[in-house]
Amino acid sequence: MNSFVTEISLPVFKKDLVLEYLPTQVITEYIRYNTDLNVDGMIYSSAKESNAKNIVLFYNHEESLENLDFSKSSIKTSLIRDL
């Protein structure tokens, strides 16, 4: 698991974007759906900021609304319209 965390914390180059994220997606989906572990998400080191962490939560939309408090969030949303 330590080597996996190290690997997913490495920078990804644009030309390798799809292939580089595929192992991460497979492992996280496996952990989420195919183990007896009661895991709500993962935390791993950021490739961009040495002291920062990335957080992946295994929540769908409804679970996010139930479990997370967005009232103090700095995330801004925008409306994308179909042309």
All heavy atoms as an XYZ file, in Angstrom:
675
protein
N       0.830     -1.189      0.000
C       0.000      0.000      0.000
C       0.877      1.257      0.000
O       0.529      2.231     -0.645
C      -0.929     -0.035      1.207
C      -2.016      0.976      1.142
S      -3.036      0.752     -0.320
C      -4.572      1.295      0.261
N       2.004      1.208      0.715
C       2.889      2.378      0.744
C       3.399      2.737     -0.645
O       3.477      3.909     -1.004
C       4.063      2.150      1.691
C       3.646      2.196      3.144
O       2.659      2.830      3.495
N       4.382      1.509      3.987
N       3.759      1.728     -1.445
C       4.251      2.029     -2.795
C       3.138      2.581     -3.671
O       3.373      3.442     -4.519
C       4.899      0.807     -3.435
O       3.980     -0.235     -3.568
N       1.913      2.113     -3.471
C       0.774      2.663     -4.220
C       0.576      4.132     -3.882
O       0.403      4.975     -4.771
C      -0.496      1.864     -3.917
C      -1.742      2.493     -4.474
C      -1.952      2.537     -5.842
C      -2.691      3.046     -3.628
C      -3.106      3.113     -6.360
C      -3.836      3.629     -4.140
C      -4.050      3.661     -5.503
N       0.628      4.468     -2.600
C       0.469      5.864     -2.176
C       1.579      6.723     -2.757
O       1.330      7.837     -3.225
C       0.425      5.962     -0.628
C       0.483      7.401     -0.164
C      -0.817      5.275     -0.095
N       2.790      6.219     -2.778
C       3.913      6.956     -3.377
C       3.668      7.169     -4.865
O       3.859      8.269     -5.387
C       5.237      6.191     -3.163
O       5.455      6.050     -1.761
C       6.404      6.925     -3.799
N       3.227      6.143     -5.557
C       2.978      6.236     -7.000
C       1.879      7.249     -7.327
O       2.020      8.031     -8.265
C       2.589      4.873     -7.567
C       3.715      3.897     -7.659
C       4.715      4.251     -8.743
O       4.304      4.743     -9.809
O       5.911      4.044     -8.512
N       0.787      7.249     -6.584
C      -0.301      8.170     -6.919
C       0.011      9.600     -6.493
O      -0.708     10.519     -6.868
C      -1.663      7.725     -6.333
C      -1.671      7.745     -4.810
C      -2.059      6.373     -6.872
C      -3.019      7.496     -4.202
N       1.089      9.779     -5.765
C       1.498     11.120     -5.354
C       2.517     11.739     -6.307
O       2.933     12.876     -6.116
C       2.086     11.081     -3.941
O       1.114     10.623     -3.030
N       2.908     11.010     -7.334
C       3.862     11.534     -8.311
C       3.146     12.438     -9.319
O       1.979     12.233     -9.613
C       4.548     10.380     -9.051
C       5.436      9.473     -8.207
C       5.917      8.299     -9.055
C       6.613     10.248     -7.629
N       3.859     13.419     -9.877
C       3.242     14.298    -10.888
C       2.823     13.501    -12.126
O       3.453     12.522    -12.499
C       4.365     15.279    -11.243
C       5.361     15.171    -10.162
C       5.221     13.804     -9.566
N       1.736     13.945    -12.744
C       1.232     13.333    -13.971
C       1.418     14.346    -15.096
O       1.064     15.508    -14.954
C      -0.257     12.959    -13.838
C      -0.818     12.461    -15.152
C      -0.441     11.926    -12.742
N       1.974     13.877    -16.204
C       2.190     14.750    -17.345
C       1.002     14.654    -18.299
O       0.398     13.598    -18.445
C       3.500     14.388    -18.047
C       4.688     14.539    -17.123
C       5.247     13.439    -16.496
C       5.203     15.795    -16.844
C       6.320     13.582    -15.633
C       6.274     15.946    -15.978
C       6.832     14.834    -15.368
N       0.684     15.760    -18.924
C      -0.523     15.854    -19.748
C      -0.616     14.734    -20.783
O      -1.680     14.172    -20.989
C      -0.580     17.221    -20.423
C      -1.930     17.573    -20.946
C      -1.996     19.010    -21.362
C      -3.440     19.393    -21.613
N      -3.598     20.804    -21.805
N       0.493     14.395    -21.418
C       0.451     13.366    -22.465
C       0.109     11.983    -21.902
O      -0.384     11.121    -22.608
C       1.768     13.315    -23.229
C       2.954     12.850    -22.417
C       4.225     12.846    -23.260
C       5.419     12.444    -22.454
N       5.554     11.036    -22.231
N       0.353     11.766    -20.628
C       0.093     10.483    -19.985
C      -1.153     10.498    -19.104
O      -1.394      9.543    -18.373
C       1.287     10.087    -19.106
C       2.571      9.963    -19.886
O       2.524      9.532    -21.049
O       3.622     10.304    -19.330
N      -1.936     11.545    -19.192
C      -3.024     11.787    -18.255
C      -3.961     10.592    -18.070
O      -4.172     10.129    -16.954
C      -3.821     13.014    -18.695
C      -4.802     13.591    -17.711
C      -4.074     14.061    -16.462
C      -5.561     14.738    -18.329
N      -4.515     10.072    -19.138
C      -5.490      8.979    -19.024
C      -4.846      7.726    -18.468
O      -5.372      7.095    -17.551
C      -6.147      8.699    -20.394
C      -7.039      7.482    -20.324
C      -6.936      9.908    -20.860
N      -3.706      7.353    -18.995
C      -3.046      6.125    -18.540
C      -2.556      6.227    -17.105
O      -2.586      5.245    -16.367
C      -1.876      5.785    -19.463
C      -2.264      5.353    -20.873
C      -1.018      5.122    -21.714
C      -3.118      4.103    -20.845
N      -2.106      7.390    -16.699
C      -1.578      7.554    -15.342
C      -2.673      7.462    -14.284
O      -2.435      6.986    -13.182
C      -0.845      8.888    -15.214
C       0.450      8.931    -15.986
C       1.513      8.004    -15.418
O       1.571      7.820    -14.200
O       2.291      7.468    -16.227
N      -3.878      7.925    -14.592
C      -4.957      7.898    -13.610
C      -5.695      6.564    -13.559
O      -6.402      6.285    -12.609
C      -5.951      9.034    -13.852
C      -5.435     10.363    -13.391
C      -5.180     11.393    -14.288
C      -5.186     10.594    -12.047
C      -4.702     12.623    -13.852
C      -4.699     11.819    -11.600
C      -4.468     12.818    -12.514
O      -3.991     14.019    -12.075
N      -5.540      5.738    -14.563
C      -6.260      4.471    -14.624
C      -5.962      3.540    -13.441
O      -6.893      3.036    -12.812
C      -5.984      3.772    -15.957
C      -6.805      2.524    -16.232
C      -8.290      2.841    -16.231
C      -6.398      1.923    -17.559
N      -4.701      3.293    -13.071
C      -4.449      2.424    -11.910
C      -5.062      2.968    -10.617
O      -5.597      2.202     -9.804
C      -2.920      2.381    -11.808
C      -2.442      2.732    -13.165
C      -3.456      3.694    -13.717
N      -5.008      4.276    -10.442
C      -5.600      4.892     -9.255
C      -7.102      4.634     -9.220
O      -7.664      4.284     -8.188
C      -5.340      6.414     -9.257
O      -3.945      6.625     -9.407
C      -5.834      7.058     -7.990
N      -7.757      4.796    -10.354
C      -9.199      4.567    -10.442
C      -9.537      3.114    -10.134
O     -10.464      2.827     -9.374
C      -9.694      4.944    -11.843
C     -11.193      4.868    -11.997
C     -11.909      5.937    -11.221
O     -11.395      7.021    -11.011
N     -13.115      5.630    -10.791
N      -8.779      2.192    -10.691
C      -9.037      0.767    -10.485
C      -8.876      0.397     -9.009
O      -9.741     -0.269     -8.426
C      -8.102     -0.092    -11.369
C      -8.179     -1.562    -10.989
C      -8.448      0.101    -12.834
N      -7.799      0.839     -8.390
C      -7.551      0.507     -6.980
C      -8.614      1.118     -6.077
O      -9.141      0.444     -5.184
C      -6.147      0.967     -6.545
C      -5.071      0.201     -7.302
C      -5.963      0.836     -5.040
C      -5.021     -1.278     -7.014
N      -8.940      2.379     -6.294
C      -9.935      3.011     -5.424
C     -11.315      2.374     -5.602
O     -12.039      2.191     -4.624
C     -10.019      4.535     -5.648
O     -10.264      4.808     -7.023
C      -8.747      5.218     -5.214
N     -11.682      2.032     -6.835
C     -12.967      1.363     -7.061
C     -12.969     -0.019     -6.405
O     -13.975     -0.432     -5.828
C     -13.255      1.235     -8.556
C     -13.498      2.554     -9.253
C     -14.821      3.190     -8.874
O     -15.813      2.465     -8.668
O     -14.861      4.434     -8.806
N     -11.846     -0.716     -6.465
C     -11.758     -2.028     -5.821
C     -11.938     -1.896     -4.307
O     -12.713     -2.630     -3.698
C     -10.423     -2.699     -6.143
C     -10.304     -4.049     -5.484
C     -10.890     -5.165     -6.067
C      -9.643     -4.197     -4.266
C     -10.804     -6.410     -5.454
C      -9.560     -5.433     -3.652
C     -10.143     -6.526     -4.247
O     -10.078     -7.751     -3.620
N     -11.211     -0.956     -3.711
C     -11.316     -0.754     -2.267
C     -12.742     -0.373     -1.892
O     -13.292     -0.855     -0.900
C     -10.319      0.321     -1.795
C      -8.886     -0.205     -1.916
C     -10.619      0.763     -0.367
C      -7.817      0.849     -1.711
N     -13.349      0.464     -2.692
C     -14.701      0.948     -2.373
C     -15.752     -0.161     -2.461
O     -16.622     -0.268     -1.603
C     -15.074      2.081     -3.312
C     -16.436      2.662     -3.022
C     -16.762      3.817     -3.924
N     -18.047      4.392     -3.547
C     -18.695      5.267     -4.254
N     -18.184      5.723     -5.373
N     -19.857      5.738     -3.854
N     -15.697     -0.966     -3.523
C     -16.792     -1.896     -3.793
C     -16.498     -3.372     -3.525
O     -17.425     -4.169     -3.447
C     -17.237     -1.761     -5.254
C     -17.864     -0.430     -5.566
C     -17.245      0.449     -6.434
C     -19.070     -0.058     -4.997
C     -17.810      1.679     -6.730
C     -19.652      1.162     -5.283
C     -19.015      2.027     -6.158
O     -19.594      3.239     -6.439
N     -15.250     -3.775     -3.400
C     -14.939     -5.203     -3.362
C     -14.179     -5.660     -2.131
O     -13.581     -6.730     -2.150
C     -14.144     -5.593     -4.614
C     -14.938     -5.367     -5.875
O     -16.032     -5.889     -6.016
N     -14.404     -4.574     -6.776
N     -14.183     -4.883     -1.085
C     -13.533     -5.324      0.143
C     -14.511     -5.211      1.298
O     -15.540     -4.552      1.193
C     -12.279     -4.478      0.465
O     -12.682     -3.152      0.773
C     -11.290     -4.488     -0.690
N     -14.168     -5.863      2.385
C     -14.994     -5.765      3.585
C     -14.591     -4.568      4.442
O     -15.104     -4.394      5.541
C     -14.878     -7.048      4.413
C     -15.511     -8.237      3.707
O     -16.447     -8.026      2.914
O     -15.063     -9.375      3.952
N     -13.660     -3.774      3.934
C     -13.217     -2.598      4.676
C     -14.323     -1.550      4.697
O     -15.010     -1.347      3.708
C     -11.970     -1.999      4.026
C     -10.764     -2.920      3.900
C      -9.672     -2.240      3.083
C     -10.237     -3.282      5.280
N     -14.486     -0.912      5.799
C     -15.467      0.171      5.912
C     -14.706      1.479      5.690
O     -14.289      2.129      6.639
C     -16.136      0.128      7.279
C     -17.254      1.137      7.389
O     -17.713      1.692      6.401
N     -17.695      1.382      8.600
N     -14.493      1.831      4.423
C     -13.675      2.982      4.070
C     -14.547      4.051      3.432
O     -15.280      3.776      2.487
C     -12.549      2.565      3.084
C     -11.702      3.739      2.684
C     -11.693      1.471      3.695
N     -14.472      5.266      3.957
C     -15.220      6.385      3.386
C     -14.411      7.161      2.365
O     -14.952      8.008      1.654
C     -15.668      7.353      4.487
C     -16.746      6.754      5.370
O     -17.564      5.965      4.870
O     -16.765      7.077      6.573
N     -13.112      6.896      2.281
C     -12.279      7.619      1.328
C     -10.814      7.357      1.574
O     -10.447      6.452      2.325
N      -9.986      8.166      0.901
C      -8.532      8.039      1.016
C      -7.904      9.419      1.103
O      -8.427     10.376      0.539
C      -7.959      7.333     -0.222
C      -8.429      5.917     -0.391
S      -7.937      5.186     -1.977
C      -6.199      5.470     -2.029
N      -6.778      9.501      1.790
C      -5.985     10.729      1.857
C      -4.579     10.371      1.404
O      -4.016      9.383      1.870
C      -5.938     11.305      3.282
C      -7.349     11.639      3.779
C      -5.040     12.543      3.329
C      -7.401     12.047      5.237
N      -4.035     11.158      0.484
C      -2.676     10.906      0.023
C      -1.988     12.228     -0.294
O      -2.634     13.258     -0.455
C      -2.651      9.955     -1.174
C      -3.495     10.394     -2.348
C      -2.939     11.125     -3.388
C      -4.846     10.074     -2.418
C      -3.707     11.539     -4.456
C      -5.614     10.480     -3.484
C      -5.038     11.208     -4.500
O      -5.803     11.621     -5.555
N      -0.682     12.198     -0.378
C       0.110     13.409     -0.592
C      -0.122     13.985     -1.978
O      -0.273     13.259     -2.953
C       1.596     13.103     -0.423
O       1.843     12.663      0.879
N      -0.105     15.295     -2.050
C      -0.257     15.994     -3.316
C       1.039     15.961     -4.110
O       2.123     16.080     -3.546
C      -0.651     17.449     -3.041
O      -0.597     18.211     -4.239
N       0.922     15.812     -5.421
C       2.093     15.874     -6.293
C       2.502     17.313     -6.561
O       3.643     17.596     -6.885
C       1.800     15.168     -7.613
N       1.576     18.251     -6.390
C       1.849     19.659     -6.706
C       2.377     20.450     -5.520
O       3.189     21.340     -5.679
C       0.591     20.329     -7.243
C       0.184     19.828     -8.601
C      -0.957     20.637     -9.151
C      -1.270     20.212    -10.569
N      -2.235     21.081    -11.193
N       1.890     20.156     -4.338
C       2.271     20.896     -3.139
C       2.818     19.910     -2.112
O       2.094     19.031     -1.660
C       1.060     21.623     -2.550
C       0.325     22.503     -3.531
C       0.635     23.960     -3.313
O       1.192     24.304     -2.266
O       0.311     24.746     -4.209
N       4.077     20.075     -1.733
C       4.721     19.078     -0.869
C       4.054     18.924      0.499
O       4.079     17.849      1.073
C       6.201     19.407     -0.697
O       6.360     20.683     -0.093
N       3.465     19.967      1.032
C       2.828     19.873      2.352
C       1.324     19.682      2.283
O       0.662     19.662      3.317
C       3.138     21.130      3.171
C       4.613     21.225      3.492
O       5.280     20.222      3.672
N       5.131     22.440      3.571
N       0.774     19.539      1.083
C      -0.675     19.430      0.915
C      -1.097     17.966      0.774
O      -0.294     17.091      0.475
C      -1.119     20.225     -0.301
N      -2.366     17.730      1.010
C      -2.947     16.394      0.875
C      -4.113     16.438     -0.094
O      -4.803     17.446     -0.214
C      -3.461     15.887      2.225
C      -2.425     15.790      3.308
C      -1.493     14.655      3.060
C      -0.525     14.521      4.234
N       0.547     13.609      3.939
N      -4.332     15.342     -0.791
C      -5.522     15.147     -1.614
C      -6.463     14.233     -0.846
O      -6.020     13.291     -0.190
C      -5.166     14.500     -2.949
C      -4.367     15.424     -3.834
O      -4.692     16.594     -3.969
N      -3.318     14.903     -4.424
N      -7.734     14.506     -0.969
C      -8.736     13.698     -0.277
C      -9.744     13.205     -1.302
O     -10.287     13.983     -2.078
C      -9.474     14.514      0.805
C      -8.476     15.043      1.830
C     -10.562     13.673      1.454
C      -9.078     16.024      2.815
N      -9.982     11.888     -1.313
C     -10.984     11.284     -2.172
C     -12.036     10.680     -1.260
O     -11.732      9.833     -0.423
C     -10.377     10.167     -3.051
C     -11.441      9.491     -3.886
C      -9.255     10.708     -3.912
N     -13.263     11.140     -1.387
C     -14.364     10.599     -0.590
C     -15.217      9.697     -1.464
O     -15.527     10.035     -2.599
C     -15.223     11.730     -0.021
C     -14.512     12.667      0.949
C     -15.429     13.810      1.340
C     -14.037     11.912      2.178
N     -15.590      8.557     -0.933
C     -16.403      7.602     -1.678
C     -17.892      7.865     -1.436
O     -18.625      6.999     -0.982
C     -16.055      6.172     -1.273
C     -14.624      5.788     -1.523
C     -14.001      4.887     -0.690
C     -13.910      6.311     -2.586
C     -12.693      4.499     -0.917
C     -12.599      5.937     -2.822
C     -11.988      5.028     -1.980
N     -18.332      9.067     -1.733
C     -19.731      9.451     -1.568
C     -20.354      9.727     -2.922
O     -19.732     10.350     -3.778
C     -19.856     10.731     -0.742
C     -19.476     10.631      0.714
C     -19.036     11.753      1.399
C     -19.580      9.446      1.420
C     -18.698     11.692      2.741
C     -19.242      9.382      2.760
C     -18.806     10.499      3.413
O     -18.477     10.435      4.735
N     -21.598      9.307     -3.098
C     -22.326      9.758     -4.266
C     -22.938     11.131     -3.930
O     -22.696     11.669     -2.851
C     -23.395      8.738     -4.683
C     -24.462      8.520     -3.627
O     -24.765      9.393     -2.821
N     -25.035      7.327     -3.617
N     -23.697     11.689     -4.820
C     -24.231     13.039     -4.612
C     -25.074     13.132     -3.331
O     -24.887     14.038     -2.520
C     -25.064     13.459     -5.831
C     -25.666     14.807     -5.701
N     -24.919     15.961     -5.795
C     -26.938     15.204     -5.451
C     -25.703     17.005     -5.619
N     -26.928     16.571     -5.412
N     -25.981     12.196     -3.152
C     -26.861     12.236     -1.980
C     -26.071     12.060     -0.681
O     -26.325     12.745      0.303
C     -27.947     11.156     -2.089
C     -28.991     11.419     -3.147
C     -28.520     11.076     -4.553
O     -27.547     10.288     -4.696
O     -29.109     11.606     -5.506
N     -25.114     11.159     -0.677
C     -24.290     10.944      0.516
C     -23.452     12.182      0.832
O     -23.250     12.516      1.996
C     -23.377      9.734      0.322
C     -24.127      8.422      0.276
C     -23.273      7.269     -0.213
O     -22.374      7.490     -1.042
O     -23.523      6.136      0.240
N     -22.989     12.863     -0.199
C     -22.232     14.102      0.016
C     -23.094     15.138      0.713
O     -22.655     15.797      1.654
C     -21.735     14.675     -1.316
O     -20.789     13.835     -1.899
N     -24.328     15.297      0.248
C     -25.230     16.270      0.858
C     -25.552     15.909      2.305
O     -25.681     16.786      3.154
C     -26.508     16.389      0.037
C     -26.337     16.964     -1.370
C     -27.657     16.912     -2.124
C     -25.791     18.377     -1.329
N     -25.659     14.624      2.588
C     -25.966     14.165      3.947
C     -24.788     14.318      4.902
O     -24.959     14.637      6.073
C     -26.379     12.697      3.932
C     -27.722     12.421      3.320
C     -27.993     10.923      3.214
O     -27.279     10.116      3.854
O     -28.917     10.560      2.475
N     -23.578     14.060      4.420
C     -22.417     13.933      5.297
C     -21.476     15.125      5.334
O     -20.628     15.201      6.225
C     -21.606     12.698      4.898
C     -22.371     11.420      5.146
O     -22.722     11.121      6.268
N     -22.629     10.678      4.092
N     -21.584     16.026      4.385
C     -20.636     17.132      4.303
C     -21.323     18.469      4.519
O     -22.477     18.651      4.140
C     -19.937     17.123      2.937
C     -19.203     15.825      2.593
C     -18.697     15.879      1.164
C     -18.067     15.559      3.561
N     -20.605     19.395      5.114
C     -21.115     20.741      5.344
C     -20.434     21.687      4.366
O     -19.239     21.931      4.463
C     -20.823     21.165      6.787
C     -21.281     22.579      7.088
O     -21.971     23.199      6.254
O     -20.938     23.066      8.178
N     -21.195     22.191      3.404
C     -20.640     23.073      2.387
C     -20.845     24.550      2.711
O     -20.509     25.412      1.915
C     -21.274     22.775      1.024
C     -20.935     21.405      0.510
C     -21.858     20.370      0.577
C     -19.695     21.139     -0.041
C     -21.550     19.106      0.102
C     -19.374     19.884     -0.516
C     -20.309     18.865     -0.449
N     -21.364     24.857      3.884
C     -21.699     26.246      4.210
C     -20.476     27.155      4.298
O     -20.573     28.350      4.055
C     -22.483     26.311      5.524
O     -21.688     25.844      6.596
N     -19.312     26.598      4.621
C     -18.099     27.410      4.733
C     -17.120     27.115      3.594
O     -15.956     27.470      3.670
C     -17.422     27.174      6.072
C     -18.272     27.615      7.233
C     -17.594     27.348      8.541
C     -18.522     27.743      9.687
N     -17.942     27.422     10.978
N     -17.594     26.478      2.550
C     -16.732     26.080      1.443
C     -16.306     27.270      0.607
O     -17.070     28.208      0.393
C     -17.471     25.080      0.550
O     -16.683     24.764     -0.565
N     -15.076     27.219      0.143
C     -14.586     28.262     -0.756
C     -14.753     27.844     -2.214
O     -14.348     28.562     -3.119
C     -13.117     28.556     -0.467
O     -12.337     27.403     -0.716
N     -15.357     26.685     -2.433
C     -15.571     26.205     -3.799
C     -16.686     27.019     -4.441
O     -17.761     27.182     -3.880
C     -15.946     24.714     -3.796
C     -14.818     23.893     -3.200
C     -16.286     24.245     -5.204
C     -15.175     22.445     -2.984
N     -16.406     27.523     -5.598
C     -17.394     28.295     -6.347
C     -17.890     27.448     -7.496
O     -17.139     26.763     -8.170
C     -16.777     29.590     -6.912
C     -16.119     30.451     -5.861
C     -17.126     30.990     -4.887
C     -16.428     31.870     -3.873
N     -17.058     31.980     -2.622
N     -19.180     27.477     -7.741
C     -19.739     26.709     -8.846
C     -20.173     27.657     -9.954
O     -20.479     28.830     -9.715
C     -20.956     25.882     -8.390
O     -21.937     26.768     -7.861
C     -20.553     24.869     -7.342
N     -20.187     27.149    -11.138
C     -20.641     27.953    -12.269
C     -21.607     27.127    -13.099
O     -21.551     25.903    -13.117
C     -19.465     28.408    -13.121
O     -18.788     27.291    -13.645
N     -22.481     27.805    -13.778
C     -23.488     27.158    -14.617
C     -22.919     27.027    -16.012
O     -22.451     27.992    -16.596
C     -24.763     27.987    -14.639
C     -25.898     27.474    -15.491
C     -26.351     26.106    -14.974
C     -27.042     28.446    -15.478
N     -22.935     25.812    -16.541
C     -22.486     25.570    -17.906
C     -23.725     25.288    -18.742
O     -24.480     24.375    -18.449
C     -21.501     24.386    -17.966
C     -20.289     24.676    -17.107
C     -21.101     24.090    -19.401
C     -19.323     23.516    -16.975
N     -23.906     26.065    -19.753
C     -25.092     25.903    -20.606
C     -24.725     25.222    -21.914
O     -23.675     25.460    -22.468
C     -25.705     27.250    -20.900
C     -26.167     27.948    -19.658
C     -26.643     29.326    -19.977
N     -26.882     30.005    -18.702
C     -27.861     30.846    -18.502
N     -28.690     31.134    -19.470
N     -28.031     31.402    -17.336
N     -25.632     24.380    -22.371
C     -25.429     23.747    -23.673
C     -25.670     24.777    -24.759
O     -26.577     25.595    -24.669
C     -26.418     22.587    -23.880
C     -26.131     21.458    -22.925
O     -24.973     21.263    -22.538
O     -27.101     20.748    -22.587
N     -24.804     24.768    -25.742
C     -24.943     25.700    -26.866
C     -25.780     25.108    -27.968
O     -25.820     24.013    -28.241
C     -23.572     26.111    -27.408
C     -22.682     26.796    -26.369
C     -21.298     27.034    -26.984
C     -23.293     28.119    -25.952
